[in-house]
């Protein structure tokens, strides 16, 4: 089969299309003919070699994808050859990722892909949607009727968060940096969209919340925005740090005056039971449209 292989860390040129043996599924695994692949930022960081966890070389990148099951490993139940599925996690430890014609995934790390959902859409679910779900519903414990402010709502996690928040009955304010991005966020169902490149955009968020501030802020670039978030969030509010690129100085007094909370969030900290619950909930959402 053909696969993208990385034999040394570096720039995009290290990604090479090569012929490699088709992998075999082990116990509890399935072989999937890949129809679409999700590309996550972490994979680009790994490719450069500047990441906390690096795979042994050579390897095939990719954790998320969608396709059709072609072979079952021993002990697999509840799955069948021909099933349309999306998967989130591959046999990366064996260097077998999703950037290939075939991929191996654990049977408990894939979900049925409804006919109404395309393979391309399915490939975009794994990491972004689970991250948004865990941040909003797991860490922030969002409740229907609250207002959430989503920084970078036009990005992968942001677009997922907008949809999940609307599904759960929250009022959604999202940001984007371009008119095209703003239109994407608006079409996904955000009640309000602001341009984070315009001066005074946080004042607009205050106006939209009648001066109270949002109950929840999902922060994708904490090293730039966290101190501003603490001044913006409502009394008793929660700021969930999803993305960060460096250090920042904050004024902790702002958390004291509001009884506010800063919550860190990494999908990699989720337990198997938590991931099962997240993907079951996402599956319910896909089935219902």
N, C-alpha and C positions, 0 to 999 in steps of 0.2 A: 504494500500500500504506500501511498505518498503521505508524508508528514513534514511539518516544519520542525527542524532540529536546531538546537543551539549547542555548539561544541566549545564555545568560549564566550565569556560575558563581554558585553560591549554595546555598540550602537546598533540600530536596526539591521545593519548589513550582516550581523552575525546570524540572523534568521535565514536558514537555508532549506529549500525544498529538496527532500531526498526520498529515495525508496528504502523502506525498512520493512521487516517482517510484521505481518498483522498479529497483534497481541492475542493471547488466549485468556479468557476469563477464568479466574481462580474460584475457589469456594465462596459462595455468597456474592459473586460478581456477575455482571452481564457484559456482553460485547454489543456495542452500539455502532451502527452505520451513521456517521455524523452528517447532518444536513445543514447545520448552522452552528457557529461558534461565538460565544460571548468573549469580549476582550475587556479585561479589568485593569485599572491602573497599576495594581500590585504586580501584575505580570510584566509590565514594562520596567518596573523598578528591579524586579528579579533579573530580567534580561541584562540590565546594566551591571549587575553584580553588587549593587548598593542597596541591600535589603537585609533585614535581620535573619531571615531564614532562606538559605539558598539550596537548591537541589544539586545532587552530584551531576557532573557533566559526563556525557552529553545527555540532553533531555528534550522532550517535546512539551512546550508550554500549554497552558490552558486548563481551566477548571470547569467552566460552564459551557454547556452546549445543548443541542437538541437533535433528535434523530429517531431511528427505528431499531429496536432490539433485533439482533440477528443470531445470538447464541446465548444460552444460559449456562452459568457455572453450576457446580454441584450445590445442592441445598437451597437453591433459589425457589421460592414459592410466591404465588401471587403475581408473577410476571410471565409473559409469553412472547415467543418470537413473533415479530410483526407489530408489537405495541409501539405507538408513538409516545415518546417520553422526552422530558427535559431533565438534565442532570446537573449536579452541583458538587463537583469533586470527582477527580479521576485517580487512576493508579499512579499518582505523581511520584511516589516513592520508587517506582520501577522505571521512572522516566517516560511514562506513557500518558501524555496530556491530550487535550481536546483539539489541538491544532493539527488534525489528521483526518484521514478518511474513515478510520475506525478508532474508537476509544473504549477503554474498560472503566466501568464505574461500579461501586458497591450497589447492590440492589436496594439498600435502604437509603441511598443518596440520589434517587431519581423519582420522578413523579409522572403520572400519566399526563399527556398533553392533549387537551380537548381539541376536537376537530376545528372548532371556531378559532383556535389560536395557531398562528403560523409557526414554523420551525424557527424563523428569525426572531419572532417575539419570545418563543420559549427559551432561546439561547440567552436572552437578556434578563432572565428572571433570577437565576441562581444566587449570586453574590449581591447584586444591587437591591433586589426586593427583600431578601432576608435581612440585609443590613438596615434598610429603612423600617422594616417591621419590628426588628429587635430594638432599634433606637426609639421609635415612637411608642410602641405598645409594651415592650419589655422594660426598657430602662426608664422612659419618661412616664409610663403608666397613663397614657393619654385617655381622657374621658370624653364622651360625646358632649358637644356644646362648648368645649374649650377652643381657644384660638392657638394655632401653631404658625410660627414664622420659620420658613424654610430658606436658609441661605443656599444659593446655587441650585434653585429648584429646577433648572433646565438640564442639569447633569443626570448621570445614570441613577444614583441613589436619590437625587432630588425628584426626578419624575416619578419614581416609585413611591416616594413619601407623599407626594401630592395625591396620588390615586388612593393610597391606603388611608390617608387622613380623611379624604372625602367619603370613602367607604365606611369609615368609623364615625362619621357625623361631626367632624371638626370643621371650624372655620379656618380656611387656608389662605395665608399670605405668603407669596413666593417671590424670590428675586431671580433676575436674569441680567446678563450684561449686554445683550443685543436685542433689537426689535424682533428678530427671528426667534431667539430664545424665549422672549416674553410671550410671543404668540403660542409657542409650544406649551408653556406653563398654563396659559389661559385656556387652551383647548383641552388640557387634561383635567380641568375643573377647579383650578384655584379661584377663590372668590376675588382676590386682589393680586396684582402683580406690580412690583416696583423694580426700577433699574438700579442695581447696586453700584453702578459707575457714575451716577448722578449725585451731585452734592445735595445733602439734606434728605436722602432717601429714608433714613431712620426716623426723621421727623414725620414723614408720611406714614410710617408704620404706627407711630404714636397716635396720629390722627385717626387712623383706621380702627384703633382699639380704644378710642375715646380717652386717650391719655393714660390708660391703665397698663398697656404693654401686653404682649402675648404671654400666655401661660407656659408655652413651650417654645424653645428655639432649637432647631436642628442646625448645628454648626459644622460646615464642611472645611473651613479654613480658620481654625481657632487662633493661630499665631498672628492673624491680622484683626480678627473681629471679637475675640473673647471679652476684652475689657468693655467694648461697646455693648456687647450682649448683656453684660451684667447691669449696665445702666438702663437697658431697654426692657428687660424681662419683667413680668408682673410680680407683685408680692406673692411669695410662695411658689414662684415659677421655677422651671427646670431648664437648664441649658445642657444639651447633649452634644458632646464633642465627638464627631464622626471622623473629621479629617483635620490634620495639622501638619505644618511644614517647618516648625521651628519654635523658638522660645518667645514668650511675651510677658510683659509686666502688667499685672492687674492690681486693682484696689480691692482687697478682700472686704473692706468696709461696706462695699455695695451689696455683698451677699448678706451681711449682718442686718442692714437696714430693711431688707426685703424678705428675710428668711428663705432666700433662694438657694438653689442647689446646682452645682456643676457635676455632671455625670459623664464619665468616660464610657466609650463604647467600642468594642472590637468584636466582630462576628466570630473571630477565632476563639473567643472565650466561651461561646455558647456550648452547652452540653449536648450530647446526642438527643436527650429527651427534649431539650428546648428546640433544637433544630427540627425534630420530628413534628413538634407542635406548630412551629412557624410555617413549615412547608405544607402541613395539612390545612392550615388556615388560608395560605395562598392558593392552594388547590381549590378550596371552597370558593374563593373569589373568582378564580378563572372559570369555574363551572357556571357561576351565576352571571358572568359577564362583567 
